[in-house]
Amino acid sequence: MSASDSRRLAWAYLSSVVVGACAPLNDLIASVGVEEAARAVREWDLPPALVKRTEARRHIDTAERDLEAVARIGGRLVTPDDDEWPAWRMVGFTGIDTRRQPEGAAPLALWVRGSGSIVEATERAVAVVGTRAPSDYGDYVATELVSELAAQGWTIVSGGAFGIDAASHRAALAIEGSTIAVLACGIEQHYPKAHERLLEEIAARGLVVSEYPPGTTPAKHRFLARNRLIAALSDAVVVVEAGWRSGARNTAKWARGLGRPALAVPGSVLTATSTGCHQMVRDGEATLVTSAREIIDEAGPLRLPVRGSDDAAARDTDGLAGDQLLVYEALPAVGSREPRELSEVSGVGIDGVRGVLPLLELAGFVGSDDTGWYRRKRA
């Protein structure tokens, strides 16, 4: 067995043990590597935070079977080892306090159906979500918005559910655009059952994605956790019709936490299906949009949580704070440093350093080469 095969088996094993988001396991992998983390889980040689989480399933190792089952349906496991891993999309998770929101950890890995690359498919992507029981108006608006967005090359991300989700996927497919369905179950399953044909078409022409291993069944908490991935894989989240209590509003909340714009389409004040959209706009939780052009204006470029105004950040480091400033100041004026050395000099944990560096690079403060990370001269 090659080293890459053994690592992939380790990722698959750990995915089936925790079945979802698990910040302590992410931390362990970052510290000791995926294979050593898998050994520690099997032997229960773990930090206290992981003992309870792995107790029920650590003795079950279906990794090889899961990988073979997914391969038979044209799927694969995409891990942080792979070029296809959407690393930039995961940067937003570094800003979430998983002690308060344990479900807000970055996904361990992604199970994927479809021949396209996740990185390429999400280069320009907008999530369109909403109620499972839309009005004729909601169906029409979703279809029109998605048709124009997809025609301009934007990938449409949604959850494969009834209602606005389905209308959005179908509108993208109708004009041969790109679409991604993010599931709250294993990718080999068709949920809801009535969408078997739709999900097969998405897999054939787009991507079906889940953080859950084969055999995982849908559950309420998995839908809520799934929503963060819909937001993470997108440049903005658009809500088209949502009730007062709605999973779509939950997706918009994740968008805000991940540094993405949350957008809402207005509806009739006489219908319950738009009360959630109106409330989000009223409370300042979402920006009102009425056209694809307005959505594109809000969606690009990707907004990342580097603090301060664009003008201030362009002049000096006044826009940096917290770990961003500590890591930047740990870089030498001349030369470069590796993340481990930056962690020691700055006092920021290695995971924090690895999360901050891409943000600093996108903001133009730092660059990297074979020798490590270095400061960039700014105009």
MIFISE-803810 format. One record per residue (C-alpha): residue number from 0; x, y, z. Coordinates in nm, 2 decimals, m for minus. Layout:
NODE num     c1     c2     c3
NODE NUM      X      Y      Z
...
This chain:
NODE num     c1     c2     c3
NODE   0   0.00   0.00   0.00
NODE   1   0.14   0.34  m0.09
NODE   2   0.17   0.63   0.16
NODE   3  m0.11   0.82  m0.02
NODE   4  m0.34   0.52   0.00
NODE   5  m0.28   0.47   0.37
NODE   6  m0.34   0.84   0.43
NODE   7  m0.67   0.83   0.24
NODE   8  m0.78   0.52   0.44
NODE   9  m0.70   0.72   0.76
NODE  10  m0.91   1.01   0.64
NODE  11  m1.20   0.78   0.55
NODE  12  m1.18   0.60   0.88
NODE  13  m1.18   0.92   1.09
NODE  14  m1.47   1.05   0.88
NODE  15  m1.68   0.75   0.97
NODE  16  m1.58   0.77   1.34
NODE  17  m1.69   1.13   1.40
NODE  18  m1.96   1.16   1.13
NODE  19  m1.95   1.54   1.09
NODE  20  m1.77   1.84   1.23
NODE  21  m1.52   1.78   1.51
NODE  22  m1.29   2.07   1.60
NODE  23  m1.08   1.86   1.84
NODE  24  m1.01   1.60   1.58
NODE  25  m0.91   1.88   1.33
NODE  26  m0.67   2.01   1.59
NODE  27  m0.52   1.66   1.65
NODE  28  m0.47   1.60   1.28
NODE  29  m0.30   1.94   1.24
NODE  30  m0.07   1.85   1.53
NODE  31   0.03   1.49   1.46
NODE  32  m0.08   1.41   1.11
NODE  33  m0.38   1.21   0.99
NODE  34  m0.23   0.86   1.02
NODE  35  m0.11   0.92   1.37
NODE  36  m0.45   1.07   1.46
NODE  37  m0.62   0.76   1.32
NODE  38  m0.39   0.54   1.53
NODE  39  m0.46   0.75   1.84
NODE  40  m0.84   0.71   1.78
NODE  41  m0.82   0.34   1.73
NODE  42  m0.61   0.29   2.05
NODE  43  m0.80   0.56   2.24
NODE  44  m0.48   0.75   2.31
NODE  45  m0.66   1.08   2.30
NODE  46  m0.71   1.42   2.46
NODE  47  m1.01   1.43   2.69
NODE  48  m1.21   1.64   2.43
NODE  49  m1.20   1.35   2.19
NODE  50  m1.26   1.05   2.42
NODE  51  m1.64   1.09   2.44
NODE  52  m1.68   1.19   2.07
NODE  53  m1.50   0.88   1.94
NODE  54  m1.62   0.62   2.20
NODE  55  m1.92   0.49   2.00
NODE  56  m1.76   0.43   1.66
NODE  57  m1.38   0.40   1.70
NODE  58  m1.40   0.02   1.67
NODE  59  m1.58   0.04   1.34
NODE  60  m1.34   0.06   1.04
NODE  61  m1.53   0.07   0.71
NODE  62  m1.28   0.29   0.53
NODE  63  m1.18   0.05   0.26
NODE  64  m1.54  m0.05   0.20
NODE  65  m1.66   0.31   0.20
NODE  66  m1.40   0.42  m0.06
NODE  67  m1.49   0.12  m0.28
NODE  68  m1.86   0.19  m0.25
NODE  69  m1.82   0.55  m0.35
NODE  70  m1.59   0.47  m0.64
NODE  71  m1.85   0.24  m0.78
NODE  72  m2.10   0.53  m0.82
NODE  73  m1.83   0.76  m0.97
NODE  74  m1.74   0.93  m0.64
NODE  75  m1.43   1.00  m0.44
NODE  76  m1.31   1.13  m0.11
NODE  77  m1.15   1.47  m0.12
NODE  78  m0.92   1.56   0.17
NODE  79  m0.68   1.84   0.27
NODE  80  m0.40   1.63   0.11
NODE  81  m0.56   1.68  m0.24
NODE  82  m0.51   1.96  m0.49
NODE  83  m0.89   1.96  m0.53
NODE  84  m0.94   2.05  m0.16
NODE  85  m1.11   2.40  m0.16
NODE  86  m0.86   2.54   0.09
NODE  87  m0.95   2.91   0.03
NODE  88  m1.32   2.83   0.09
NODE  89  m1.23   2.68   0.43
NODE  90  m1.04   2.99   0.55
NODE  91  m1.35   3.14   0.70
NODE  92  m1.38   2.87   0.95
NODE  93  m1.07   3.00   1.13
NODE  94  m1.28   3.29   1.25
NODE  95  m1.55   3.08   1.42
NODE  96  m1.52   3.00   1.79
NODE  97  m1.58   2.63   1.80
NODE  98  m1.60   2.63   2.18
NODE  99  m1.92   2.82   2.15
NODE 100  m2.02   2.67   1.81
NODE 101  m1.88   2.32   1.80
NODE 102  m2.08   2.25   1.48
NODE 103  m1.89   2.54   1.32
NODE 104  m1.56   2.35   1.26
NODE 105  m1.43   2.30   0.92
NODE 106  m1.52   1.97   0.75
NODE 107  m1.27   1.69   0.80
NODE 108  m1.30   1.58   0.44
NODE 109  m1.56   1.59   0.16
NODE 110  m1.72   1.29  m0.02
NODE 111  m1.79   1.40  m0.38
NODE 112  m1.98   1.27  m0.69
NODE 113  m1.92   1.43  m1.02
NODE 114  m1.62   1.46  m1.26
NODE 115  m1.56   1.83  m1.20
NODE 116  m1.31   1.99  m0.96
NODE 117  m1.45   2.15  m0.64
NODE 118  m1.19   2.42  m0.66
NODE 119  m1.29   2.51  m1.02
NODE 120  m1.66   2.48  m0.96
NODE 121  m1.65   2.71  m0.66
NODE 122  m1.42   2.98  m0.82
NODE 123  m1.73   3.19  m0.87
NODE 124  m2.03   3.05  m0.68
NODE 125  m2.35   3.18  m0.53
NODE 126  m2.58   2.98  m0.29
NODE 127  m2.95   3.02  m0.35
NODE 128  m3.17   2.87  m0.08
NODE 129  m3.52   2.91   0.06
NODE 130  m3.84   2.76   0.17
NODE 131  m3.94   2.40   0.09
NODE 132  m4.30   2.52   0.01
NODE 133  m4.25   2.83  m0.21
NODE 134  m4.52   3.04  m0.37
NODE 135  m4.54   3.06  m0.75
NODE 136  m4.37   3.40  m0.71
NODE 137  m4.08   3.24  m0.52
NODE 138  m4.03   2.96  m0.78
NODE 139  m4.04   3.22  m1.06
NODE 140  m3.79   3.46  m0.89
NODE 141  m3.55   3.18  m0.80
NODE 142  m3.56   3.05  m1.16
NODE 143  m3.50   3.39  m1.31
NODE 144  m3.22   3.49  m1.08
NODE 145  m3.04   3.15  m1.12
NODE 146  m3.08   3.15  m1.49
NODE 147  m2.91   3.48  m1.53
NODE 148  m2.63   3.40  m1.27
NODE 149  m2.56   3.06  m1.43
NODE 150  m2.56   3.22  m1.78
NODE 151  m2.28   3.46  m1.65
NODE 152  m2.07   3.16  m1.53
NODE 153  m2.16   3.15  m1.17
NODE 154  m2.20   2.81  m1.01
NODE 155  m2.52   2.76  m0.81
NODE 156  m2.49   2.60  m0.47
NODE 157  m2.79   2.46  m0.28
NODE 158  m2.91   2.18  m0.07
NODE 159  m3.10   1.95  m0.31
NODE 160  m3.43   1.99  m0.10
NODE 161  m3.78   2.06  m0.22
NODE 162  m3.89   2.41  m0.31
NODE 163  m3.64   2.69  m0.38
NODE 164  m3.34   2.45  m0.37
NODE 165  m3.48   2.23  m0.64
NODE 166  m3.59   2.52  m0.85
NODE 167  m3.24   2.66  m0.83
NODE 168  m3.07   2.34  m0.93
NODE 169  m3.31   2.28  m1.22
NODE 170  m3.27   2.64  m1.35
NODE 171  m2.89   2.60  m1.36
NODE 172  m2.91   2.26  m1.53
NODE 173  m3.17   2.40  m1.78
NODE 174  m2.92   2.63  m1.93
NODE 175  m2.63   2.39  m1.90
NODE 176  m2.48   2.58  m1.61
NODE 177  m2.28   2.45  m1.31
NODE 178  m2.45   2.35  m0.99
NODE 179  m2.36   2.18  m0.66
NODE 180  m2.59   2.00  m0.42
NODE 181  m2.47   1.97  m0.06
NODE 182  m2.63   1.68   0.12
NODE 183  m2.70   1.61   0.48
NODE 184  m2.65   1.23   0.42
NODE 185  m2.42   1.00   0.23
NODE 186  m2.37   1.09  m0.13
NODE 187  m2.49   0.75  m0.24
NODE 188  m2.84   0.83  m0.11
NODE 189  m3.12   1.01  m0.28
NODE 190  m3.28   1.24  m0.03
NODE 191  m3.55   1.33  m0.07
NODE 192  m3.64   1.02  m0.26
NODE 193  m3.85   1.21  m0.51
NODE 194  m3.53   1.39  m0.62
NODE 195  m3.35   1.08  m0.73
NODE 196  m3.35   1.18  m1.09
NODE 197  m3.25   1.54  m1.01
NODE 198  m2.96   1.44  m0.79
NODE 199  m2.84   1.19  m1.05
NODE 200  m2.84   1.47  m1.31
NODE 201  m2.65   1.70  m1.08
NODE 202  m2.39   1.43  m1.02
NODE 203  m2.36   1.38  m1.40
NODE 204  m2.33   1.74  m1.49
NODE 205  m2.22   1.91  m1.16
NODE 206  m2.12   1.80  m0.82
NODE 207  m2.29   1.63  m0.52
NODE 208  m2.10   1.69  m0.20
NODE 209  m2.13   1.58   0.16
NODE 210  m1.90   1.57   0.47
NODE 211  m2.09   1.25   0.58
NODE 212  m1.95   0.91   0.48
NODE 213  m2.16   0.65   0.29
NODE 214  m2.44   0.50   0.49
NODE 215  m2.51   0.82   0.69
NODE 216  m2.88   0.89   0.70
NODE 217  m3.04   1.24   0.71
NODE 218  m3.11   1.40   1.06
NODE 219  m3.22   1.74   1.17
NODE 220  m2.88   1.84   1.32
NODE 221  m2.71   1.73   1.00
NODE 222  m2.92   1.96   0.79
NODE 223  m2.82   2.26   1.01
NODE 224  m2.45   2.16   1.00
NODE 225  m2.48   2.11   0.62
NODE 226  m2.59   2.47   0.58
NODE 227  m2.25   2.60   0.69
NODE 228  m2.09   2.41   0.39
NODE 229  m2.34   2.56   0.15
NODE 230  m2.23   2.90   0.28
NODE 231  m1.86   2.81   0.28
NODE 232  m1.86   2.69  m0.08
NODE 233  m2.01   3.02  m0.20
NODE 234  m1.92   3.38  m0.24
NODE 235  m2.27   3.49  m0.11
NODE 236  m2.59   3.33   0.01
NODE 237  m2.92   3.45  m0.14
NODE 238  m3.24   3.36   0.04
NODE 239  m3.55   3.35  m0.19
NODE 240  m3.86   3.32   0.04
NODE 241  m3.81   3.20   0.39
NODE 242  m4.05   3.16   0.68
NODE 243  m4.00   3.31   1.03
NODE 244  m3.82   2.99   1.14
NODE 245  m3.63   2.86   0.84
NODE 246  m3.32   2.65   0.75
NODE 247  m3.25   2.91   0.48
NODE 248  m3.21   3.18   0.75
NODE 249  m2.97   2.95   0.93
NODE 250  m2.77   2.93   0.61
NODE 251  m2.76   3.31   0.59
NODE 252  m2.64   3.32   0.95
NODE 253  m2.35   3.09   0.86
NODE 254  m2.27   3.31   0.57
NODE 255  m2.23   3.61   0.80
NODE 256  m2.01   3.41   1.03
NODE 257  m1.79   3.30   0.75
NODE 258  m1.75   3.64   0.60
NODE 259  m1.99   3.60   0.31
NODE 260  m2.26   3.85   0.22
NODE 261  m2.61   3.74   0.32
NODE 262  m2.87   3.85   0.07
NODE 263  m3.25   3.84   0.08
NODE 264  m3.51   3.88  m0.20
NODE 265  m3.82   4.07  m0.09
NODE 266  m4.17   3.93  m0.13
NODE 267  m4.53   4.01  m0.06
NODE 268  m4.60   4.15   0.29
NODE 269  m4.92   3.94   0.27
NODE 270  m4.75   3.60   0.25
NODE 271  m4.58   3.40   0.53
NODE 272  m4.32   3.26   0.29
NODE 273  m4.13   3.60   0.29
NODE 274  m4.15   3.69   0.66
NODE 275  m3.80   3.56   0.72
NODE 276  m3.65   3.75   0.43
NODE 277  m3.82   4.08   0.54
NODE 278  m3.71   4.03   0.91
NODE 279  m3.35   3.97   0.81
NODE 280  m3.34   4.29   0.60
NODE 281  m3.52   4.48   0.88
NODE 282  m3.27   4.36   1.15
NODE 283  m2.97   4.42   0.93
NODE 284  m2.89   4.05   0.89
NODE 285  m2.92   4.06   0.51
NODE 286  m2.89   4.30   0.22
NODE 287  m3.20   4.34   0.00
NODE 288  m3.14   4.23  m0.36
NODE 289  m3.38   4.22  m0.65
NODE 290  m3.17   4.12  m0.95
NODE 291  m2.88   3.90  m1.06
NODE 292  m2.67   4.22  m1.11
NODE 293  m2.72   4.33  m0.75
NODE 294  m2.63   3.98  m0.63
NODE 295  m2.30   3.98  m0.84
NODE 296  m2.22   4.33  m0.70
NODE 297  m2.24   4.19  m0.35
NODE 298  m2.09   3.85  m0.42
NODE 299  m1.75   3.95  m0.56
NODE 300  m1.47   3.95  m0.47
NODE 301  m1.47   3.71  m0.17
NODE 302  m1.48   3.90   0.15
NODE 303  m1.25   3.79   0.43
NODE 304  m1.24   3.90   0.79
NODE 305  m0.93   4.12   0.77
NODE 306  m1.03   4.42   0.98
NODE 307  m1.02   4.78   0.88
NODE 308  m1.12   4.97   0.57
NODE 309  m0.97   4.90   0.23
NODE 310  m0.79   5.24   0.22
NODE 311  m0.63   5.19   0.56
NODE 312  m0.52   4.84   0.48
NODE 313  m0.37   4.96   0.16
NODE 314  m0.15   5.21   0.34
NODE 315  m0.02   5.02   0.65
NODE 316  m0.11   4.76   0.90
NODE 317  m0.37   4.97   1.09
NODE 318  m0.64   4.73   0.96
NODE 319  m0.48   4.43   1.13
NODE 320  m0.56   4.31   1.48
NODE 321  m0.53   4.01   1.70
NODE 322  m0.36   3.70   1.56
NODE 323  m0.33   3.87   1.22
NODE 324  m0.11   4.15   1.36
NODE 325   0.09   3.91   1.58
NODE 326   0.17   3.68   1.29
NODE 327   0.26   3.96   1.06
NODE 328   0.49   4.12   1.31
NODE 329   0.66   3.79   1.37
NODE 330   0.78   3.79   1.01
NODE 331   1.13   3.93   0.96
NODE 332   1.18   4.26   0.77
NODE 333   1.41   4.06   0.54
NODE 334   1.39   3.69   0.47
NODE 335   1.12   3.44   0.56
NODE 336   0.99   3.20   0.82
NODE 337   0.81   2.87   0.83
NODE 338   0.47   2.85   1.01
NODE 339   0.62   2.65   1.30
NODE 340   0.88   2.92   1.37
NODE 341   0.61   3.19   1.32
NODE 342   0.40   3.02   1.59
NODE 343   0.69   3.02   1.83
NODE 344   0.78   3.38   1.77
NODE 345   0.43   3.52   1.77
NODE 346   0.28   3.31   2.05
NODE 347  m0.01   3.21   1.82
NODE 348  m0.09   2.84   1.80
NODE 349   0.02   2.66   1.48
NODE 350  m0.34   2.62   1.37
NODE 351  m0.40   2.99   1.42
NODE 352  m0.09   3.07   1.22
NODE 353  m0.20   2.85   0.93
NODE 354  m0.54   3.01   0.93
NODE 355  m0.42   3.37   0.94
NODE 356  m0.15   3.34   0.67
NODE 357  m0.39   3.29   0.38
NODE 358  m0.59   3.59   0.49
NODE 359  m0.28   3.80   0.51
NODE 360  m0.18   3.68   0.16
NODE 361  m0.52   3.76   0.01
NODE 362  m0.50   4.11   0.17
NODE 363  m0.15   4.16   0.01
NODE 364   0.05   4.17   0.33
NODE 365   0.25   3.85   0.28
NODE 366   0.37   3.60   0.02
NODE 367   0.53   3.26   0.02
NODE 368   0.79   3.06  m0.16
NODE 369   1.01   2.75  m0.10
NODE 370   1.18   2.92   0.19
NODE 371   0.86   3.00   0.38
NODE 372   0.64   3.31   0.43
NODE 373   0.77   3.67   0.39
NODE 374   0.65   4.03   0.41
NODE 375   0.54   4.19   0.08
NODE 376   0.61   4.56   0.01
NODE 377   0.28   4.74  m0.03
NODE 378   0.22   5.05  m0.24
